[in-house]
Amino acid sequence: MNGSRCGIYSLVAGLLLLGGVSFGETPEQRDERMEWWREARFGMFIHWGVYAVPAGEWNGKPVKGIAEWIQSKAPITAAEYEPLKDVFNPVQYDAVNWVQLAKNAGMKYIVITSKHHDGFCLWDSAETDWDIASTPYKRDLLKPLADACEKHGIKLCFYHSIMDWKHPDYGVKKPWRGNFDNPEPDMDAYTAYMKAQLKELLTGYGDIGVLWFDGEWEKAWTSERGADLDDYLRAIQPSIIINNRVDKGRKGMAGMNKAGDFRGDFGTPEQEIPHNGFPGVDWESCMTMNKSWGYKASDHNWKSTEQLIRNLVDIASKGGNYLLNIGPTAEGLIPAPSVERLNEMGEWMKLNGPSIHGTSASPLPALDWGRCTMKKTGEKTTLYLHVFQWPENGELMVPGLRAASEALSATWLADGSKAEVLTGPESVAISLPKQAPDAIDTVIELNISGPYEIVHP
């Protein structure tokens, strides 16, 4: 729920994550750099690679866990895993279709796995043959996506794994990894390799919105290496936004910084929505539609469209972004249940997008009927009231709001028709019809044109 916006943990996290202003930019410059990302609120995550070929099975048997971790979970030796490149052939890949699907869903950016933990690259890298150029498909998968994003006004962003199970110099050895027979892995050499690949990504595909790192938790990666990499990348594209996993400050799935001075522009809660958000902090919850990030043929545990829409609203109401994942097949197709849900979310967003894009966290106390998002334009404040549970008494109470009646007006966001505002000495309410126009989330736009006060219990 929206609830209290305070607490020691949130305050400390906010001070730490806002440390980006100390890395050679003013607060105003940081705000300018982060502006598009804060306005977006909704993006598409794409997990795709050779792990889509086994699709969660190995030698005819299901492997527990998420599909993109199959090499580790099975486990599968590097020698056994490498032939997947000989059969990965996504001939049905249609980058324009993917971008249009994201745009129609109301998403503003796409984050695709340029390289996941298995080290396989979706572009033709000069640094390795463990890439798309060595497959039957041969062609770069990122360039057509970059072109389609530019054409349709979507920000292209790259996920990139710091951990690499294939590279001989990555500094953690396990029997199934590609460096197991290397007696002394050289992390300096590996870091140089990673920098060279990231330079390819930042110089070959136009302006990149975000570099979304992962796999930073093993001891081979240090905070010093993270800070150095952060500086290196910002020198190539100064406007780039980089998540907090470039460094060592992430606190598990909560995704926020531990105590200390760590790099990163935003926190990364994973598969969860923080109860009260993180006031004053940029953050983004990445979540799946089913269980697995990469394509897993046996994973049919799909979230409903209702849950996905309400997740989006819940996150926006707490000042965060929602990065919603799809896992394409080895042929390059987005699973039909993902397409269906994104299309249904898009229908809702066509009517209610203004209540998500460009909004900030709710100023109201906890709401028992739904959520609230807010916009401020000069002297005008707009509260978007997202009603999940329809009040039976025909009135939607807006707790804690104190404003003069002449300063208040309300409309039904979906069609722009007027809604009746009821005011008392210490209360504001909206008169409701008997049934909710939208059973998932009916949005009322409450405009405040004068001074007002929010009173918390």
MIBA-491433 format. One record per residue: residue in three letters; x, y, z of N, C-alpha, C, O, CB in turn. Coordinates in steps of 0.1 Angstrom, whole numbers, plus 5000, padded with zeros to 4 digits. Atoms other than C-alpha are relative to their C-alpha. Glycine has a CB too. Example, Ala and Ser with C-alpha at 12.3 -4.5 7.8 and 13.67 -1.06 7.14 Angstrom:
BEGIN
ala500949885000512349555078500950125000501950125007499050005012 ser499149895000513749895071499250115008499750225009500450054986 
This chain:
BEGIN
met500849885000500050005000500950125000502150125002499050005012 asn499249885001501150364996500550045014501750075015499150124995 gly499549994986501350425034501050105003501250204995500549875004 ser499049914996504150595052501250014990501549914984500649975013 arg499049985010506950745030501450025008502350085002499750114991 cys498849974993509650745057500649875005500249765002499750095011 gly499350114994512050515076501550014998501950064987499549874993 ile498549985000515750495083500549934987501449994980500649945012 tyr499450075011516450235056499850074987500750094979499449864998 ser500249925013514750435028500850135000501350164989498550035000 leu499249875000516550755039501449974996502050044988499950065014 val498650035003519950585039500149964985501150004978500549895009 ala499950055014519250415005499950124991500650134981498849914997 gly500149885008518150754991501350084999501750124989498950095005 leu498849925000521250935002501149934992501949994986500550025014 leu499050075007523450654988499850004985500750034977500149865005 leu500350015014521750614954500150134993500550144981498749944997 leu499949875005521650984949501550054999501750164995499250105007 gly498649975001525450974951500550034986501650074985500849895006 gly499649975014525551004913500350144998501150174989498949964991 val499749865002525651374917501450035004502050145000499150095009 ser498649974996529151344932501049964989502249984991500349935013 phe499150065011530551184900500150104989500050064977499549874996 gly499749915010531151504881498850074994498950134983500749944989 glu501149935005527651644876499250065011499350025023499149904993 thr500849934990525351884894498649925001498349844993499750144996 pro501450064999521851774907499250034988498449954983499350055013 glu500849965012520351964878500449924988499549884980500250154997 gln499550095011522551774853499549865001499149804991501550014999 arg500550144997521551444869498550004996498049904990500249965014 asp501450005003517851544867499750004985498849934980499350125006 glu500150005014518251624830500349874993499649824984500950114994 arg499650135005519951294823499049895003498749804995501449965006 met501050104996517351094842498650034995497749954997500049995015 glu501449955003514351284828499249904992498149874996500050134993 trp500850095009513251044800499749875008498649825006500849974987 trp500250134993513650734823498950025011498149935012501349965007 arg501049974990511550894851498650024993497649984999500450125008 glu501349985007508850994826499549874994498349854993500250104988 ala500550125007508750644810499249915009498149875005501349924996 arg500750084990507750444841499749854996499549775004498750065003 phe500450145005507250124819500949964989501050034979498550004995 gly499150055010509749924799499949854998499349785007501450035004 met500050145003510249584783501449945002502449994998499549974985 phe498750084998512949334795499949884990498949824988500149955015 ile499950115009514049074769501149915004502349955003500150054985 his499050104997515948764780500049904988499149834986499749935013 trp499950085012517148584749501449964997502450034999499550084987 gly498750055002520048364740499949854996498849804994501050025011 val500050145004521148004732499349915010498949805006501449954998 tyr500850084990519447884764498649984996497949905001500150075013 ala501450025005516147924745499949874992498849824990499650124991 val500050125008517147614725499649885009498649815006501449974994 pro500550114991516947364754498750035007497949945011501049975011 ala501349954995514047574768499649935013498549905016498949974990 gly500350064987514347424803500249855001499949805012498750045004 glu499850155000515147064794501549974995502050044987499049934992 trp498750055005518446874790500049855000499649785010501250055010 asn500050155003518846524776498649945003498449835009501049935009 gly501450054999515046494776499450015014498349975016499949864996 lys500549994986514646574813499950155004500750235000500949935010 pro500149864995513346904829501050035010501549955018498650025006 val499049944990515847114848499350105008498750195003501250064992 lys500649914991514647294878500650144999501850154996500149955015 gly499549864999514947674880499750074987499050024978501550005002 ile500249915012514947954854500849964989502049914990500250155004 ala499550065012515747864819501450054996502349984991499150034988 glu498749955004518748104813501149965009502349985007499950155000 trp499050064990520547934843500249854997500849795006499650035014 ile500050145001520247594828501449945000501649835005499349964987 gln498650055000524047554823500549985014501249885017500950104992 ser499650014986524547614860499149905007499749825016499950135007 lys500950094993521447424872500149854997499949775005498650054998 ala500050145004521947104852501149925007500749815012500349994985 pro499249905008525047154853500449944987500449824985501250065008 ile499650055013526347134818501450064997501650184999499050054988 thr498649955002530047154809500050094988499150094979500949884998 ala499849915011531247424786500049934986499549984976501250095002 ala499950075012532047164760498749944995498449944983501049885001 glu501350055003528547024761499050114996498250094988499449925012 tyr500949895002526947364761500250074987499350124981500150105012 glu499649925012528847514732499349974987499050064979501449994998 pro500750045013527047314704498750074999498150064988499949864999 leu501349935001523847514712500150114989499150144983499650065013 lys499949895010525247784689499849944986499550024977501450065001 asp500150065013525147534660498649984996498349954985500849875000 val501450025003521347514663499250125003498050125000499549885008 phe500849884998520347854674499850084987500850134982500750095011 asn500349945013518647994643498750075000497750014995500149894989 pro501349934998515948254651499550064987499450194985500150115010 val500449955013514648284615498750075000498450144991499949884990 gln501349934999511248414627500150135008499150195011499049915006 tyr499749874992512848714646499550114991499950134980501450015004 asp500549885007511049034636500150125010499250145018498549984996 ala499749894990512549334655498950114999498650165010501450064996 val501049905001509949574642498749965007498150045014499650034985 asn501250054993507149354655500250015015499350045023499849854996 trp499750004986508849334689499950155005499350175016501449955003 val500049864996509249714691498550055000498150135009500950094991 gln501449965001505649774680499249945011498350015017499449964987 leu500750064989504449534706500250075013499350105021500449855002 ala499749924988506249724733499450135000498850185010501650015001 lys500649865001505150064721498549995002497950085009500350064986 asn501550014999501449954718499649975014498550005018499549894990 ala500350034986501649824754500250125009499950125021500949895004 gly499849884992502650174765501450005006501750095014499050015011 met498650004995506350084771500850114993500550144981500649864998 lys499249895006508950354765501449964997502250034991500050125009 tyr498650045002512150154765500149855000499249785006501050065011 ile499850155001513549804758501449975005502350045001499849954985 val498750054995516349634777500249854996499449775000500150015016 ile499750145005517749324759501349955005502350035006499950004985 thr498850064995520349084771501049994988501049894981499749865005 ser498950005010523349164749500949885003501349814994500850135000 lys499350124996525148894769499549965014499550045023501650035000 his500450044986523848684798501249925006502349925001498849904999 his498950064992525848474823500849904992502049874995499549945012 asp499450105008526648204797501150064991501849994984499049924993 gly499049935008528748464778499750014986500450084978501349935001 phe500449995014526948424745499550144996498750205003498949894996 cys500349865004526648754726499050004988499149934979501350074996 leu501049985011523648864704500550084989499750114979498850055006 trp499449935011525949064682501349944995501849855003500250155003 asp498750065005529048984661501150085006501550195001500150014984 ser498949934992531749084686501349964994501649844991499949965015 ala498650025005535349124674500849935011501949885008500650134997 glu499350064988536348984709499849855002500649795009499650075012 thr500250144998534948634706499249944988498650014980499149985013 asp500850085009533448364684498849945006497949884999500849894993 trp501150054992530948274711498950104998498550175008500349975015 asp500949905003528348494694499149964988499249854983500750134997 ile501050035010525548514669500649974986500049904978499050124999 ala499450025013527948524639500449854998500749814987501250094999 ser499550145001528948164647498849905000499049785000500849965012 thr501250095001525348034645499549994985500050064977498850065009 pro500550005013523447934614499350134996499350164984498949884999 tyr500649885003521648264616501050114995500750184985499250065012 lys498849925004524948464614499850155002500750225004500349974986 arg500249865001523348804614499850075014499250005023498850044991 asp500249934987523449064642498650015004497750054995500650154998 leu501449994995520349054663499750145006498550185007499749905011 leu500249874994520849394679499850124991499050214994501250035009 lys500149885009521149624649498650024995498150134995500949974988 pro501449985004517649564635499150055012498250135009499449884994 leu500849954989516249624670500450145003499550225006500449915013 ala499649864999518249944673499350094990498850204993501550024999 asp500749925010516850064640498550015002498050125000500349934986 ala501450004997513349974649499750095012498750165012499449865003 cys500249924988513650144683500150154996499350235000501049975011 glu499849865005514950464666498850054992498350164994501350024992 lys501149965008512150464641498750025008497950115004499749894990 his501349994993509350414666500150075014499250075022499549865003 gly499949924988510650634694500149935013499749975024498950095001 ile499850084988511650364719501550015003502349994994499549854998 lys498649994996514850394739500649855001500049765007500150065014 leu499350135000517250094733500950005012501750095014500749974987 cys499150024988519049964764500549865000499949774994499250035013 phe499450135000521349674770500249955014500850025023501450004993 tyr499650074988521549424798501449944996501649894985498949885004 his498750065003525149294801500549935013500650005024501050114995 ser499650084988526349024825501550035003502350014994499849854998 ile498649994996529549094844500649865002501749834997500150085014 met499650144998529848724854499949944986499049964978499049935009 asp499950065013530848514824500549855002501649835005501050074990 trp499750154998530748124825500849954989501449834991498749935001 lys499250055011532548094792501450055000502349974996499350044987 his498749945002535548324794501149945008500849925020499950155002 pro498950074992538848154805500650095011501250035020501049964990 asp499349924990539948454825499050065010499450145019500750124993 tyr500949954990536748524845500449935013500749815013498549974997 gly499350044988537948484881499449905009499849895021500450115007 val500650114992535748204895499949884992499449874981498550055005 lys499950135008536247844885499149905006499049885019501549955001 lys500950124997533747554886500249904990500549934978498550045002 pro499750115010534047214869499350024987499849974976499749875006 trp500749995013531447304843500350124992499850144981498549995003 arg499749885007532747644834501249994990502049904991500350115011 gly499050005010534947734805501450035004502350014996499650094989 asn498749974996537847834826500649905010501649925017500050145007 phe499650094989538147524848501449954998502149925008499049885000 asp498750055003541347414831501150115000502250084997500149924988 asn499049895000542947754834500550025015499750065023499350144995 pro499550004986545147744865499950145007499850155019501449955001 glu500049874994545248124870499250104992499850174984501550055002 pro500849905007542348324856500450145003500850175014498549985003 asp499549864999543248684850498950104999498450134988501150034989 met501249915000540448924860500450144992499550204987499650035014 asp499649885008542449224845499849974985499250064978501550035003 ala500250035014542449044811498549994997498050044987500749874997 tyr501450015002538748964815499350145000498450164992499349915011 thr500649864999537849324825500350074987499450154982500550075012 ala499749945012539649444794499149954988498750024980501549984996 tyr500950065010537649204773498650055001497950094991499949845002 met501449944998534349324788499950144996499050184990499649985015 lys499949865004535349684783499950014985499250104979501250075006 ala500050005014536049614747498749974994498350034984501149914994 gln501350035005532749454742498950115002498150144994499549875006 leu500949894997530849734759500350124991499350194988500150045015 lys499749895010532649984737499449974987498850064980501550024999 glu500750045012531349794707498550035001497950094992500149854997 leu501449984998527849824721499650155001498650194996499549935013 leu500249864999528150194729500450084988500150204988500750055012 thr499649925012529650294696499449954987499650004976501549994999 gly500650065012527750064672498550014998498049974988500549874999 tyr501450015000524150114680499350135004498150135008499549895009 gly500649874997523550484685500050035015500749975023498550004995 asp500149974986522550644718499349895008498249865004499350145001 ile500550104992521950384744499450065013500150145019501049895003 gly500649944988519550464772500549965013500950045022498549974999 val499650064988520550224799501049894998500849814988498849955008 leu499250134999523349974806499649945013499849995024501650035000 trp500650074989521749724829500949885004500849784997498549954997 phe499150114997524349514846499449905010498449925017501350065007 asp500550114991523949184865501249915002502249924995498849924994 gly498950104998526148904878501250065007502350015005500449944987 glu498949934994528249134900500349945014501249995020499650145002 trp500050044986527848934933501249915003501649905015498849935004 glu498950094997530848694929501250085004501450195000500349914989 lys498949934994534048784947501050054989501850144992500749915010 ala499149955011535948824914499850144996500750214992499949914988 trp500349865004534149154908500150085013499650045023498650014994 thr499849914988535149434932499450134998499050174986501550015003 ser500649875001533749774940501050094992500550184985499850065014 glu499149925007536949924926499949984985499950074977501549975004 arg500250025014536449754893498750064995498650114984500049844997 gly501249945003532849874893500150144998499550204988499049975010 ala499949855002533750234898500850034987500550134980500750065012 asp499249975012536450214871499149974987499250054978501249905000 leu500850035012533950054846498950114999498750154987499349875002 asp501049895001531350324855500650124994500050184985499550035014 asp499349895006533850594847500349984985500150074977501350035008 tyr499650035014534950424815498850024990498950074980500549864999 leu501250005009531350394801499550144999499050184988499049915006 arg500549865001530350754810500950094991500450194986499950065014 ala499249935009533350874791499749984985499950074977501549975002 ile500450035013532050704760498650074996498550134986499949854997 gln501349945001528350814764499650075013499150005022498949894996 pro500249924987528051084791498549995005498350015017500450144998 ser501450004996524251064790499549865005498349855008499150054989 ile500550134997524050694797499549995015500150055024501249894998 ile500550044987522050564827500549865003500449774995498450025001 ile499450134996523650274846499449965013499350045023501650015001 asn500650054988522050054872501049985011502249985009499249884998 asn499150014989523449994907500849865000501649845009499350015013 arg499350135000524649634898501450014993502149914991499149904993 val498649985005527749784881501049995011502249965009500150144993 asp499149994988529149804916499549885010498849795005499950135008 lys500250114990528849584948499050035010499049975021501349955006 gly500949954989526149764967498649945001497949975010499950144999 arg501450065000523049564958499749925012500649845016499749934987 lys500450084989521249414987499049894996497849914998499450095012 gly500850125004519949084973498850044991499050144983499449945012 met501149975008516549084956499350135003498650184994499049895001 ala500549874997515649404973500550114991499950214989500250045015 gly499449925011517949564948500550135003501050214995498950024990 met499649874996518849864968501449995006501949885009499150075010 asn498649994995522349974981500149965015499349995023500650134998 lys499550024987523949835012500650135005500850234998500949885002 ala499349884995525650085035501350024994502049924992500149995016 gly498749985007528550245017499850094988498650124985500649874996 asp500149915011529350464988500249924987501349884983501150115001 phe500050095011528350264957499550084987498750174989499249885002 arg500449945013527950364920498649954996498249845001501049974989 gly501350045005524650344902499050115000498850185010499549885007 asp501049905001521850564890498649965005497850045009499850044985 phe501350054995518950344901500149875007500949785003498950004989 gly500050134993518150054924499149904992498449944983499450025014 thr500550105009516949724910499349895008499849775008501149944992 pro500850114994514349534931499649894989499249934978498750055007 glu500350115010513849194914498949915005499049855016501349924998 gln501250084997510549004914499350045012498649965019500549855001 glu500749954988509249224942499750144998500450214991500749975013 ile500349864999507649554948500250055014499550005023498550034995 pro499849964986508949744978498750065007498050135000501150115001 his501249964993506249805004499750145000498550184997500049955014 asn500249864999506650175007500850084989500950204989500450055013 gly499249945009508850244977501350055006501650015017499350124993 phe498749944994512150444982500050154997500450194987501349934993 pro500149855002511450814986501250074996502350055002499450065013 gly498949925005513751044967501049924993502149974990500650065012 val499050095007515450744950499449954987498249924986500349885009 asp500450065013515250624914500149855002501249805006500950054988 trp500050154999514350254913499149944990498250014984499649965014 glu500750085011512949994889499849865005500849795007500750014987 ser500350144997511249664897500049924987499249954978498749985008 cys500150095012512049394871499349885004499649825015501549974995 met500950114997509549114870499749924988499649974977498750055007 thr500450095011508548814849498550004999497850035008500649865002 met501450035002505148734834499649865005498549845010499650014985 asn500350134995505448374844501149985011501250065021500149884990 lys499050024990508348224865501450034995502350095001500049865006 ser498749995006511348214841500250134992499350184987500249884991 trp499749885008513148504825500249954985499650014976501350075005 gly499850065013514448304795498949904997498149865006501349934999 tyr501150085004512048094775500149865006501149795004499949994984 lys500150134994511047774793498649944996497649985000500150005016 ala501250065007508547554774499049955010497849965007500449894991 ser500950054990507047404806499450105009498650065018500749895007 asp500549904990506447724824498750074995498850164987501150115002 his501349955004502747804821499450085011498250105011499149894995 asn500649934988502347994854499950154997500750235003500949975012 trp500049865005501348314837499250095010498150055015499350014987 lys500849914993500248614857498950064992499050064980500950125005 ser501249945007496848764848500350144995501250215001498849995008 thr499949875004496549084829499650105011500250205013499150034988 glu500349924988494849224860501150025009501450135013498849945007 gln498949994991497849144881501150094994501750175001500549875004 leu499049935006500249294856499750155000500550235003500249954986 ile500449865000498249624853500150055014500650175016498650014994 arg500049954986497949654890501450015005501850095014499249915009 asn498649994997501649584894500650134995501350205002500849884995 leu499549885006502449864870499550135008500350225011499550014986 val500549894993500150104889500650015014500950115019498449985001 asp499450004987501449994923501450065000501850145009500049855006 ile498649965001505050054912500050154998500850235004500749934989 ala500049865003504250394897499550095012500050205014499150034988 ser500549934989502350494928501050025011500950105020498849935006 lys498949994990505550444948501250074994502350075000500449865005 gly498949925007507750644923501049914993502149964990500750075011 gly499150095007509250344905499749974986498650024981500249875008 asn500250055014509550194870499749865001500249785010501250044991 tyr500350155002508249854859500649954988500350004977498449985000 leu499350065011510549654837499449854999499849775007501550005002 leu500750125001508349364825500649914989500949954978498550034997 asn499250095009510049064809499249914990498149874993500849915009 ile500450115010509448844778501249914998502349964998499450064987 gly498950105003511448534769499749944987499049844986500249905011 pro500350055014511448474731500549854999501449815006500650094990 thr499650135003511748124717501350004992501850114988498949924992 ala498850015008514847994699499850044985500750074978500649865001 glu500349965014513048064666499850154999499750204988498749934996 gly500249865000512548424676498650055002498350164998500550054987 leu501449964998508948424685499750035015500349975024499049894996 ile500449974986507448594716498849915003497849904996499650155001 pro501050094997505248344734498650065000498550185004500249945014 ala501349945002501548394727499450055013498750165012499049894994 pro500549944988500548444764500650145003499950225008500249915011 ser499449864998503048734766499450104990499150214995501549994998 val500649915010501648884734498650045004498250165004500049944986 glu501449974996498048854746500050105012499250195012499449875004 arg500049914988498849024780500550144996500050235001500849945011 leu499549865003500849304765499050074991498850194993501349984992 asn501149935008498049374740498950055009498450165007499549904989 glu501149964991495549384768500550125009499750215012499649885009 met499449884992497849614789499950124991499750234996501449975005 gly500049885009498049834758498750064999498650184998500549954987 glu501349955001494349864756499750095012499050195011498949894999 trp500249924988494249984792500850134999500450245003500449925012 met499149895001497250214786499550114990499750234992501449964997 lys500549905009495650384756499050105006498950215003499349934988 leu500949924993492950514779500650075013500250185017498849925004 asn499549964987494950554811501550035001502050055012499649895010 gly498549975001498550614800500450135008501450125015500450014987 pro499649884993498650974814500149985015500850065022499050114998 ser499950034986498150824849501249925004501549905016498749935005 ile498750084998501450634845501250084996502150115004499949864993 his498949935006503750824822500250145007499350225008499950024985 gly499749874994505451124839499550025014499550145018499550104991 thr500649984986503851064873501149985010502249935008498949905002 ser499250024988505451064907499249935011498049905009500650135006 ala500650084990504650884939498850075007498750195007501049965011 ser501249954993501350924958500450085012501350045020499149895003 pro499749934988501351194985499049965011499150005022499850154998 leu501150034991498251035002500449895010501349825008498849964992 pro499850124991498050805032499649874993499149884982499250035013 ala500450135005497350435027498650004995497750065001500249895010 leu501350015006494450365004499449865001500149774997500050054986 asp500650135000492050075010499349964988498949854986499149995012 trp500750035012490550094976500950004987500449964977498950114997 gly499250015012493550114953501350085002502050075012499350064988 arg498849935000496450344945499850144994498850184989501149934992 cys500149875005497250704936501450044993502450004999499750105011 thr498849945006499750864912499850154998498750204999500449934986 met500149854999500551234909500850074989501950024985500450055014 lys499249915008501651504885499850145005498850185010499549994985 lys500049864996502551864893500450084988501550064982500850035012 thr499749915011502452134866499850145005498750195005499249974987 gly500249864994503152484880499250005012499649925022499350094989 glu500949994988500452564905499049885000498249875010499350135001 lys501050105001498352274893500549865005501649825001499449994986 thr499750144995498351924910498949914995497749944996500249995015 thr501050105004496651624895500349875007501449825007500149974984 leu500050134994495951314915499249904992498049924989499550015015 tyr500750105007495151004895499649895010500549825016500949944989 leu500550094990492950784917499749874993498849864985498750055007 his500150145006493250414907499249915009499649875019501449944997 val501050084991490250224920500049864996499649824986498650064999 phe500050145001490849854924498749935006498149855000501349945006 gln501250054993488049784949499050105000499250215006500449955015 trp501049915002484849954941499250025013498649925018499049964989 pro500849984988483150114972498649984998498050024988500250155005 glu501450035001479749984978499050115003497950114999499749885009 asn500949894996478350304993499950114990499350214992500550065013 gly500149905010478850504961500850125001500750224994498650044999 glu499149894998481550734974501449955001501749865008499650085012 leu498650034998485250724970500750105008500950225004500750004986 met499449914991486850885000501550014996502249924994499949955014 val498649975002490251054994500650045013500550165017500250124989 pro499649984986491951025028501150115000502050114992500549885006 gly498949904997494051315041500050134992500850224995501349934998 leu499949895009493251565014499150115005497950095008499549964986 arg500849884995492151915025500250114989501350154986500550055014 ala500049905010491252164998498750074998497650015002500549944986 ala501349935002488652424990499349944988499949904979500350154998 ser500950075010485752294969500250074986500250004976498650015004 glu499849935013486352564942501349964993501549994981499950155002 ala498750035006489952434937499949864994500949814989501050015011 leu500050145004488752074929499149984988498050044987499549925012 ser500950055011487451914897500549864997501749834999500150104988 ala499750145003487351554886499449964987498350004983499649915011 thr500550065012486951364854500349855000501349805007500650064987 trp499750145002486850994844501050004989500750044978498749924996 leu498949995009490150954827499749934986500149984976501249945006 ala500250085013488950694801499250074990499550064978499349875004 asp500949935010486350924785500050155001499450224993498749945000 gly500049864998486951264799498750075005498750195007500350074987 ser501249944995483451304813500250045015501149995022498949904999 lys499849944986482951494846499649905010498649825009499250135001 ala500450084988482851324879499750105011500350215012501249905005 glu500449914990481151484909500949995012501149885018498549975004 val499249994988483351604938499250045012498450145011501250094998 leu500749974987481851594973501050055010502049985013499249885005 thr499149954990483551814999499350035013498250085013500850124994 gly500449964987483151865036501150075007502150105001499549875008 pro498949924992485052055063501349935000502450004999499550025014 glu498750074999487651785065500049874991500649774995500349965014 ser500050125008486951545037499850034985499250144982498949905004 val500349995014486951504999499649864995500249764999501350054992 ala500550135005485051224981499650024985499350134981498949955008 ile500550005014484051134945498749925000498749815005501149954990 ser501250075002480551034937500149894989500649924978498850094997 leu499750125009480550684920498749944995497649955002500849905007 pro501250085005478050494898500049865008501049835016500149974985 lys500150124993476950154911501149904996501649825005498649944998 gln499150105005479349954890501350074994501250184989499449914989 ala498749945005483050014881500049994985499749894979501249925006 pro499850005014483550114845501149904995501049844985500350144994 asp498950095003486749914845500349915012500749965023501350084996 ala499950094989486849604868501549995005501749965017499549874997 ile498650014996490649604868500550125007501150115018500949974988 asp499649884994491349964875499350124993499650154982501650024999 thr500749885005489050264870500850125005501150135017498550015004 val499249884996491050594870499250135000498550164990501250014991 ile500649874999489650924882501150105001502050095009499050015012 glu499049895000491651244874499450115009498450175006500350054986 leu500449904990491351474904500950124999502150115003499949955014 asn499249885002492651824896499850105011498750135016499750074986 ile500049904989493652074923500650124995501850124992500749945013 ser499549885006494052424910500450115010500950225006498950064991 gly499649904990494752604943500849935011501249815010498850075006 pro499250064988496452544977499249885006498049885006500250105010 tyr500650124994495852214994500949955011502149995012499649894990 glu499250064990497052005023499849855001498649814999499750075014 ile500150154997497751635029500349975014501450005019501049924990 val499950034986497151525064500249855002499349774998498850065008 his499850154998498651185074499549975015499750055024501549964999 pro500450044986497150995104501150005010501049975021499349865000 
